[in-house]
């Protein structure tokens, strides 16, 4: 999607919204899961950063990860 076609400025900057609008996923949950999978390097950088536990807990990426809980074990 072209950002100039964005009827609400900044909407297409959100990677989860982009996944939904592209039709790549069907639900918000699927979009968040796919985004979290692709954001692992960023998550690792956050965890290695000097941010306090409270600052980490308030970071949007960490909040999304915690909201999704742990994944089921794959055999």
Secondary structure as UniProt FT lines:
FT   HELIX           3..5
FT   TURN            9..10
FT   HELIX           11..13
FT   HELIX           15..22
FT   HELIX           28..38
FT   HELIX           40..48
FT   HELIX           53..58
FT   HELIX           60..68
//
